[in-house]
Amino acid sequence: MPDAIGCEQVSSAVDALNDKGLQWLQEMIEFESVQGNEMEMQDYTKQVMTDIGLSPEFREVPDSLMDDPEYSHNENEVSYKGRYNLVDQWGRDEGHSVIIQSHMDVIPGGEWEEAFTPRFDGEYVYGRGATDDKGQIVMMLLALAALKDLGFDPGGRIETQFVIEEEVGGNGALALIRQGCTADAVIIGEGSLLNVFPANRGAIWFKLITYGKSLHMGRRNEGENAIEKMMEAISHILEYEKKLIADSQNYPLFERYEAPVQICIGMINAGNWPSMVPDECIMEGGVGFLPNKQMPQIKQELEDAILQTDDEWLKSHYKLTFDKLHNDAYASDPNHPVVTGLNQAAIECGIDSEIFGWNVSCDARLYAKLAGLTTMVFGPGTIADAHAAGEKVEWAQVMQAAKALALALSRWCE
């Protein structure tokens, strides 16, 4: 092996793996690895990692994780018995270290009947997980396989983590963090369009219930309509959104976004008869926020917004809770050598890559906020394709990303 690996060597090594990588991605898409059904995907990926010369192992996720204050509860919770994270450690403990991480779980196919039937049209690979996040897994496998083929011997440690339950809030990553994983930096694979994101927007889901007084529609004015109370509450929540956006304008690393944060009114349910004044209305939504706001602050500001109402009934007849997704915002040092090194490697590999903040939330914030690690997001594809019917990733981008990642890893762990 030469003293240092260059872009040309990495590019040739990754190009030689093109057909194999394309096969990996299409075969991974065939696994319907939704929450609780990840094992076949994990077994397959473990075998691929073994075949390229790594020594992966399954890491147990204890059911006691559900009691962790940072655990993301959801409606489809199942036991972790027989469900694992997949971890490999390559190299040695002295020297520089880095974690590269991606997630194996995907959202359901929904009405997209061909979601788990992969298709390659010569440019794009189609299928659930193509961008989110199996294309990222293949990017990492290609980078590692290329380094293995080049005879690279890390002077530090490259830890690969393929986790479960990112789509429901990051419980797989949380388990590894609670088990003590650490490194000089973390690279999370997500669809960044090959940019490097050392900062992410946060997101918190909320549930608001407004209560009324039920009566027949003929005596409507003597009752209190829970739907109308919800309409009043929503009007103040959307006023709060304007302030939230104003407070976030031109925040470092997020300057390019006209509206870097938002509030989504996602679901509403109320009433059981057209001629009956409803006595309860339930609405669920989400708030996006930048690192200039802390999660407790967002919770309080949302409640304060509701209490801006002049409706005295509403002030004492509502319930606001935050029991589901709670992803904090974070910002790592954009000048950290892994951040700038990954960006430079991308540029040398012919990628028009930039360093800025991502107005999306993912597992990255857990490593940054809970483990205190410099964390960034990088990968092929765009979030616009994630979760969509017709989800796809440009295969050339997967190959480009693998080259940049391999070059960056070889330099950091030289």
LUMLODO-246859 format. One line per 3 residues: for each residue x, y, z of C-alpha. Coordinates in nm, 2 decimals, decimal comma. Each point is the difference from the previous one (the first is absolute). Example, Ala and Ser with C-alpha at 12.3 -4.5 7.8 and 13.67 -1.06 7.14 Angstrom:
! residues 2
1,23:-0,45:0,78  0,14:0,34:-0,07
! end
This chain:
! residues 414
0,00:0,00:0,00  0,13:0,35:-0,08  0,07:0,25:0,28
-0,32:0,18:-0,08  -0,31:-0,08:-0,20  -0,11:0,25:-0,26
-0,32:0,08:-0,18  0,09:-0,19:-0,31  0,07:-0,32:0,19
-0,32:0,03:0,20  -0,20:0,07:-0,31  0,14:-0,30:-0,19
-0,06:-0,23:0,30  -0,36:0,12:0,04  -0,07:-0,02:-0,37
0,12:-0,36:0,00  -0,28:-0,07:0,25  -0,28:0,17:-0,20
-0,19:-0,32:-0,10  0,03:-0,15:0,34  -0,12:0,32:0,18
-0,30:0,03:-0,24  -0,09:-0,36:0,08  0,03:0,07:0,38
-0,24:0,29:-0,02  -0,26:-0,17:-0,21  0,00:-0,31:0,22
-0,02:0,22:0,32  -0,31:0,17:-0,14  -0,17:-0,33:-0,03
0,00:-0,04:0,38  -0,31:0,17:0,15  0,21:0,11:0,30
-0,27:0,20:0,18  0,00:0,04:0,38  0,01:-0,35:0,15
0,09:-0,17:-0,32  0,36:0,08:-0,04  0,17:-0,34:0,05
0,02:-0,12:-0,36  0,15:0,33:-0,10  0,25:-0,02:0,29
0,10:-0,35:-0,09  0,06:0,09:-0,36  0,21:0,31:0,09
0,20:-0,19:0,26  0,09:-0,26:-0,27  0,10:0,28:-0,25
0,22:0,16:0,27  0,16:-0,34:0,07  0,06:-0,06:-0,37
0,19:0,32:-0,04  0,23:-0,08:0,29  -0,16:0,17:0,30
-0,10:-0,17:0,33  -0,35:0,12:0,08  -0,20:-0,10:0,31
-0,35:0,04:0,12  -0,05:0,23:0,30  -0,30:-0,06:0,22
-0,25:0,27:0,06  -0,15:-0,05:0,35  -0,38:0,04:0,06
0,10:0,22:0,29  0,09:0,27:-0,25  -0,37:0,08:-0,01
0,04:0,15:0,35  0,28:0,24:-0,12  -0,12:0,36:0,01
0,13:0,06:-0,35  -0,18:-0,31:-0,14  -0,24:0,08:-0,29
-0,33:-0,17:0,07  -0,23:-0,09:-0,29  -0,32:-0,18:-0,08
0,17:-0,31:-0,14  0,24:-0,08:0,29  0,11:-0,36:0,01
0,25:-0,19:0,22  0,37:0,01:-0,10  0,04:-0,37:0,05
0,16:-0,13:-0,32  0,05:0,36:-0,13  0,35:0,15:-0,01
0,24:0,27:-0,12  0,28:-0,12:-0,22  0,35:0,13:0,09
0,35:-0,04:-0,14  0,33:0,13:0,13  0,29:0,01:-0,24
0,35:0,12:0,11  0,15:0,08:0,34  -0,09:0,22:0,30
0,30:0,23:-0,03  -0,01:0,27:-0,27  -0,30:0,18:-0,14
-0,34:-0,16:0,02  -0,33:0,04:-0,19  -0,34:-0,15:0,01
-0,19:-0,04:-0,33  -0,37:-0,07:0,05  -0,31:-0,07:-0,20
-0,34:-0,15:0,08  -0,15:-0,33:-0,13  -0,37:0,07:0,07
-0,23:0,16:-0,26  -0,36:0,13:0,01  -0,28:-0,22:-0,14
-0,06:0,00:-0,37  -0,35:0,13:0,04  -0,20:0,01:-0,32
0,32:-0,04:-0,21  -0,05:-0,36:-0,10  0,36:-0,03:-0,15
0,17:0,15:0,30  0,20:-0,31:0,07  0,05:-0,10:-0,36
0,33:0,17:-0,09  0,05:0,14:-0,35  0,30:0,16:-0,17
-0,05:0,20:-0,31  0,36:0,06:-0,08  0,01:0,32:0,20
-0,21:-0,04:0,31  -0,07:-0,28:0,24  -0,37:0,00:0,11
-0,14:-0,16:0,31  -0,08:0,07:0,37  0,33:0,08:0,17
0,18:0,09:-0,32  0,08:0,34:0,15  -0,11:-0,06:0,36
0,22:-0,17:0,09  0,12:-0,31:-0,18  0,18:0,21:-0,27
0,20:0,14:0,29  0,08:-0,34:0,13  0,13:-0,10:-0,34
0,20:0,32:-0,02  0,18:-0,10:0,33  0,04:-0,37:-0,11
0,16:0,11:-0,33  0,23:0,24:0,18  0,11:-0,27:0,24
0,03:-0,27:-0,26  0,22:0,23:-0,22  0,23:0,08:0,29
0,03:-0,37:0,07  0,08:-0,07:-0,36  0,27:0,27:0,01
0,16:-0,17:0,30  -0,07:0,29:0,23  0,09:-0,06:0,36
-0,16:0,26:0,23  0,23:0,18:0,24  -0,31:0,07:0,21
-0,35:-0,15:0,03  -0,28:0,00:-0,25  -0,32:-0,11:0,17
-0,30:-0,08:-0,23  -0,34:0,00:0,16  -0,32:-0,11:-0,19
-0,29:0,07:0,24  -0,37:-0,06:0,03  -0,29:0,24:0,08
0,13:0,32:-0,14  -0,33:0,06:-0,17  -0,18:0,01:0,34
0,24:0,22:0,17  0,34:-0,16:0,03  -0,03:-0,27:0,26
0,27:-0,22:-0,16  0,25:0,28:0,01  -0,10:0,08:0,36
0,07:-0,36:0,10  0,36:0,02:-0,14  0,06:0,34:0,17
-0,12:-0,14:0,33  0,23:-0,29:-0,05  0,29:0,24:-0,01
0,10:0,04:-0,37  0,24:0,29:-0,06  0,23:0,14:-0,27
0,16:0,32:-0,11  -0,28:0,06:-0,24  -0,31:-0,16:-0,15
-0,12:-0,01:-0,36  -0,37:-0,07:-0,04  -0,11:-0,12:-0,34
-0,31:0,18:-0,12  -0,10:0,16:-0,34  0,20:0,32:0,01
0,05:0,04:-0,37  0,36:-0,06:0,08  0,03:0,31:0,22
0,14:-0,02:0,35  -0,24:0,11:0,27  0,16:0,05:0,35
-0,33:0,14:0,14  -0,36:-0,12:-0,01  -0,34:0,15:0,06
-0,19:-0,15:0,30  -0,35:-0,13:0,00  -0,25:-0,07:0,27
-0,35:-0,15:-0,04  -0,29:0,12:0,22  -0,35:-0,10:0,07
-0,27:0,26:0,09  -0,34:-0,08:0,13  -0,27:0,26:0,03
-0,31:-0,07:0,21  -0,35:0,13:-0,05  -0,35:-0,04:0,13
-0,21:-0,23:-0,21  -0,36:0,09:-0,10  -0,25:-0,06:-0,28
0,06:0,24:-0,29  -0,33:0,17:0,07  0,15:0,13:0,32
0,35:0,06:-0,14  0,04:0,34:0,15  -0,04:-0,14:0,35
0,29:-0,25:-0,05  0,37:0,03:-0,06  0,12:-0,14:-0,33
0,33:-0,18:0,04  0,07:0,04:-0,38  -0,04:0,37:0,02
0,23:0,01:0,31  0,26:-0,19:-0,21  -0,04:0,25:-0,28
0,07:0,28:0,25  0,30:-0,18:0,13  0,14:-0,07:-0,34
-0,03:0,36:-0,10  0,23:0,10:0,29  0,24:-0,30:-0,08
0,04:0,13:-0,35  0,07:0,35:0,13  0,27:-0,15:0,21
0,14:-0,16:-0,31  0,07:0,34:-0,14  0,20:0,10:0,30
0,18:-0,33:0,00  0,11:0,06:-0,37  0,10:0,36:0,08
0,21:-0,11:0,30  0,18:-0,25:-0,23  0,08:0,22:-0,30
0,37:0,01:-0,09  0,10:-0,24:0,28  0,36:-0,12:-0,07
0,01:-0,29:-0,25  -0,37:0,04:-0,08  0,02:0,34:-0,17
-0,11:-0,13:-0,34  -0,34:-0,11:0,11  -0,29:0,24:-0,04
-0,20:-0,18:0,26  0,24:-0,24:0,18  -0,26:-0,11:0,26
-0,37:-0,07:-0,01  -0,31:-0,12:0,18  -0,21:-0,28:-0,15
-0,36:-0,06:0,08  0,00:-0,37:-0,08  -0,31:-0,18:0,12
-0,34:0,11:0,14  -0,28:-0,22:0,13  -0,33:0,11:0,17
-0,37:-0,07:0,02  -0,22:-0,30:-0,06  -0,32:0,15:-0,14
-0,07:0,29:-0,24  -0,27:0,15:0,22  0,19:-0,03:0,33
0,23:0,27:0,15  0,32:-0,20:0,06  0,15:0,00:0,35
0,35:-0,10:-0,10  0,24:0,08:-0,29  0,34:-0,16:-0,04
0,27:0,14:-0,21  0,36:-0,12:-0,05  0,28:0,19:-0,17
0,37:0,08:0,01  0,23:0,30:0,06  0,33:0,04:-0,18
0,27:0,21:0,17  0,37:0,09:-0,03  0,28:-0,02:0,26
-0,09:0,35:0,12  -0,29:-0,16:0,18  0,00:-0,28:0,26
-0,27:-0,26:0,02  -0,15:0,12:0,34  -0,01:0,35:-0,15
-0,20:-0,12:-0,30  -0,25:-0,18:0,23  -0,05:0,31:0,21
-0,03:0,23:-0,30  -0,26:-0,22:-0,16  -0,21:0,00:0,32
0,05:0,38:0,04  -0,13:0,04:-0,35  -0,32:-0,18:0,07
-0,05:0,20:0,32  0,01:0,32:-0,21  -0,37:-0,06:-0,07
-0,28:0,22:0,13  -0,22:-0,30:0,03  -0,02:-0,07:0,37
-0,16:-0,34:-0,05  0,29:-0,12:-0,22  0,26:0,12:0,26
-0,12:-0,25:0,25  -0,13:-0,28:-0,23  0,29:-0,13:-0,20
0,28:-0,25:0,05  0,34:0,02:-0,18  0,24:-0,29:0,01
0,33:-0,10:-0,16  0,01:-0,38:0,02  0,14:-0,10:-0,34
0,28:0,11:-0,22  0,24:0,24:0,17  0,31:0,07:-0,21
0,22:0,28:0,13  0,18:0,25:-0,23  0,38:0,00:0,01
0,30:0,17:-0,16  0,35:-0,14:0,00  0,32:0,19:-0,09
-0,01:0,06:-0,38  0,38:0,03:0,01  0,07:-0,33:0,16
0,26:-0,19:-0,21  -0,24:-0,29:-0,07  -0,27:0,25:-0,13
0,25:0,19:-0,22  0,18:-0,32:-0,09  -0,31:-0,17:-0,13
-0,11:0,31:-0,19  0,35:0,03:-0,16  0,00:-0,37:-0,09
-0,33:0,05:-0,17  0,12:0,30:-0,20  0,32:-0,20:-0,10
-0,23:-0,28:-0,13  -0,18:0,25:-0,22  -0,30:0,08:0,23
-0,13:0,35:0,03  -0,03:-0,04:0,38  -0,06:0,27:0,26
-0,01:0,02:0,38  -0,33:0,13:0,15  -0,29:-0,09:0,23
-0,27:-0,24:-0,09  -0,37:0,10:0,06  -0,08:-0,37:0,08
0,04:-0,21:0,31  0,16:-0,35:0,03  0,21:-0,22:0,23
0,29:0,25:-0,02  -0,14:0,21:0,28  0,03:-0,29:0,25
0,37:-0,04:-0,05  0,05:0,38:0,02  -0,23:0,07:0,30
0,02:-0,31:0,21  0,35:-0,13:-0,08  0,16:0,35:-0,06
0,16:-0,11:-0,33  0,07:0,21:-0,30  -0,26:-0,13:-0,25
-0,08:0,06:-0,36  -0,24:-0,13:-0,27  0,12:-0,11:-0,34
-0,14:-0,21:-0,28  -0,15:-0,04:-0,35  -0,36:0,09:-0,08
-0,24:0,26:0,12  -0,24:0,00:0,29  -0,27:0,10:-0,26
0,01:-0,36:-0,12  -0,01:-0,16:0,34  -0,34:-0,15:0,11
-0,14:0,08:-0,34  -0,19:-0,23:-0,23  0,27:-0,06:-0,27
0,29:0,05:0,24  0,32:-0,01:-0,19  0,37:0,08:0,02
0,24:0,09:-0,29  0,25:-0,29:-0,02  0,28:0,23:-0,11
-0,04:0,20:0,32  0,03:-0,32:0,21  0,33:-0,07:-0,18
0,12:0,35:0,04  -0,08:0,01:0,37  0,18:-0,33:0,06
0,31:0,14:-0,16  -0,01:0,31:0,21  -0,06:-0,19:0,32
0,28:-0,25:-0,07  0,24:0,28:-0,07  -0,10:0,19:0,32
0,02:-0,31:0,22  0,34:-0,10:-0,14  0,14:0,34:0,09
-0,16:0,04:0,34  0,10:-0,36:0,11  0,33:-0,01:-0,19
! end
